[in-house]
């Protein structure tokens, strides 16, 4: 993601999270049963069938924050929403303009 965010640019990612134990059963039922059915009614059913499997492999919150920080967003923070069922990750891209391959200075630096 750091390749498409200019230095100083902000990134916000919202995704499902592993909720607290008290609400885990509710989220599991919602994601595995309700969302695919709603998606099938309102849109393309196939597009929502992958959702439970796609969230199963996500790293835990602290690991995900570490990945974002290593990728060039050192001030990344994670905010849990919806009783911990949803996570918002927000960070600012670092790096000079001559290190940004999408900028004019970055392209010129690559040519040198």
Steps between C-alpha positions, in 0.01 A plus 500: 500500500791733558557508122164666439496742794721806467733593788293680760182339367259325734372146468188363666402134475188353654464124534350232716681419822497212743243623752505455872387162627166636620394607149695248291198274446294794376760609246558144387128452436475839329799448267435134420121500472344844469744696282518241219119483486461877501768525233319245287177698529655838428789417272713219360474195728845370402662822613390436859567128530874552536468737798523253792801322348675826405497627857621174655862553392535863613774561757405619845476874570847567641661301217301694242607832652862380483461411132364847424785664693764298316334591170563871553218609730685529834224681690234239422237463767214254531154591625246229579140575408172314528579317824837395356358340187646767269844658496606832353871536423625853434854608416708767326748412225857606564786547258644781295362595160812365328421158652143504369500317165170668411639852525698689235801516735470128565496420129806718445678329790426159347654610169829597669 
